[in-house]
Amino acid sequence: MARRVAVIGAGVSGLSSIKCCLDEDLEPTCFERSNDIGGLWKFTTTVCSITKHPDFSETGQWDVVTETEGKQERAVFDAVMVCTGHYLNPCLPLESFPGIHKFKGQILHSQEYKSPEGFQGKRVLVIGLGNTAGDVAVELSRTAAQVLLSTRTGAWVLQRSSAGGYPLTMVITRRWLNFTAQVLPSCVLNWIQERQLNKRLNHENYGLSITKGKKSKFIVNDELPTCILCGTVTMKTSLKEFTETSALFEDGTVEENIDIVIFATGYTFSFPFLEEPLKSLCTKKIFLYKQVFPSNLERTTLAIIGLISLKGSILAGTELQARWATRVFKGLCKIPPSQKLMAEATKKEQLIERGVMKDTSEDKLEFILYLDDLAACIGAKPSIPLLFLKDPRLAWEVFFGPCTPYQYRLVGPGKWDGARNAILTQWDRTLKPLKTRIVPNSTKPTSMSRYLKVWGAPIVLASLLLICKSLGFFFKSVQDNLQDRISPYLISIW
C-alpha cells in the first residue's frame, strides 16, 4: 500500500490533493516552483524528473528529483499526484500571423499581463475570445486609448447572475436540468439556448455571434457588452496580416498605430519531468482512464489531477479526482488492468484517425455526469430514489436544487454529518450577505426553491411525455410550453 505521496504543484489541484492524502492517512510532500502556494499565479521552481524506481513492477515506487537554488535532491515515493494543470506553457502561434516579425510594437502573451499599468494612452489589440481575453480587454478599456478584440469564432457571453439576480452556476447546475438536457433533442436545446441568449443580448449586433460552422463557445463576462456599447472595446474579425505599425483584418479593415498586441491564445500542457513513453501518453487525454490514470502503468501509483475542462467548477472535479486517486493508491478502489485500458484506448484512437469516431477528448465534460462517475468509483454517489424513500425533503433539494459538492459527502468514504444541513441551507447562506438593507413590509418575492417546486417536476414529466409524441407535435409543444419556463436555466448546460 502507498504511504508517501509526492504532490507536484501547490495550486488548487495540489491543495485538494494534499487534503485528500491527509484524509486517507497518507503522507504527502508537496513540490512547488515558488516558496508559496498559488500554482498558476506564482512562478519561480522545479521538479526535474519523475522516473520509475528500479523495482517499480513490484513496488510501484517513483524516483523524484527536485532542484532548489541550484542543488538537486532525490527521494523515493510510493505514489505521485501530478497537479500542474492546463496552464503551464503559453501558446504563442506567431507563425500563424503573417508579418508579425515586421511589427515594431510590443508583443505579449496574456500570461505576462498582470495589471493595466503602463498601458495608458496605448492602442491595444487583444487576439482571442476566451475568458482571459474578455477580462483583459475589459480591464484595459479603462486605461488604454482603444482596445481592439479580434476573434475568429465569436462566443456566447454569459453573465455571472441569472434571472432574479441568483448566481448563474447555482441556477443551471441542477440534476433535473441535466436530466432534461439528456432527454431532449440537441436541436431543441440549441434553439432554446440561442433564442434565450440573444433575447438578453443580440450577439450579431455586438459582433460576438458564432461564425457559421464553428462549435459553440461560452465566456463569462458581465462588462464586455457594455464596453462594446460604449466604444471602449471594438470587436474585430480574424487577423489577416501585420505591418510595422498596423493590423489588417479578414474583412478588409485596417487599424493603424497599434502599440501593443496581447495574444490570449491559450496554453499547451506537457509533462517535461516524466520519462518516455509515459510523457507522450499523458498528453493524450484519450489514454487517461477517466482523465486521471495513465493507461500503460502496471502499477496504478501515478495520477494526473486537474487536467480537465468542466462545464462547472473545476474545484469540485479536482477534489473528487483526488479522493478517488488516494483510495486507489491505498488499494481500496480498483481500476481495470493496464492491458485492457491500453487496448481500449488504442482502438478508440484508431477509430478517430479513420474518421469513424469523433474525438471528444478536448471537449468540456458534463459537470454532473463526470462527478457522478468519479463518485460512483468511491461509493460516494447519492442515490436519488433511495433518498426520496428515506428523506424526501433532502432528495427534493438534491434533485431540483444546485448540485454542489456537499452532495458527494452524504454517503460513502468521506461522509460528512453536516452535508444534509449544508444542502438544505445553501440558498440562505448564499443570499445572506446580500441582505444588508431590509425594507419593512416589502413584498416578499417568490423564492427560487418554491419556483422549482411548482414547475420542476411538471417540466421533467412533460419532457418525457413529449418525446413519445409525434415529431411535429413535439416541436410545437416545446415551443409553446417549455421555452419560457426552462430557457433561463438551460442557457449554458451544453
Secondary structure as UniProt FT lines:
FT   STRAND          4..8
FT   HELIX           12..23
FT   TURN            24..25
FT   STRAND          27..31
FT   HELIX           39..41
FT   STRAND          47..52
FT   TURN            54..55
FT   HELIX           56..59
FT   STRAND          62..68
FT   TURN            69..70
FT   STRAND          71..77
FT   STRAND          79..82
FT   STRAND          89..90
FT   HELIX           94..96
FT   TURN            98..102
FT   STRAND          106..109
FT   HELIX           110..112
FT   TURN            117..118
FT   TURN            120..121
FT   STRAND          123..127
FT   HELIX           131..140
FT   TURN            141..143
FT   STRAND          146..150
FT   STRAND          156..158
FT   HELIX           163..165
FT   HELIX           168..172
FT   HELIX           175..183
FT   HELIX           186..200
FT   TURN            203..207
FT   TURN            212..213
FT   STRAND          218..220
FT   HELIX           224..230
FT   STRAND          233..236
FT   STRAND          239..242
FT   STRAND          247..249
FT   TURN            250..251
FT   STRAND          254..255
FT   STRAND          260..263
FT   STRAND          267..268
FT   TURN            272..273
FT   TURN            276..277
FT   HELIX           278..282
FT   HELIX           285..287
FT   STRAND          288..289
FT   TURN            290..292
FT   STRAND          293..294
FT   TURN            295..296
FT   STRAND          302..304
FT   HELIX           314..329
FT   TURN            330..331
FT   HELIX           338..353
FT   TURN            354..355
FT   TURN            361..362
FT   HELIX           367..378
FT   HELIX           384..390
FT   HELIX           392..400
FT   HELIX           405..409
FT   TURN            413..414
FT   TURN            417..418
FT   HELIX           419..424
FT   HELIX           426..431
FT   HELIX           432..434
FT   TURN            440..441
FT   HELIX           448..467
FT   HELIX           471..477
FT   HELIX           478..482
FT   HELIX           483..490
FT   TURN            491..492
//
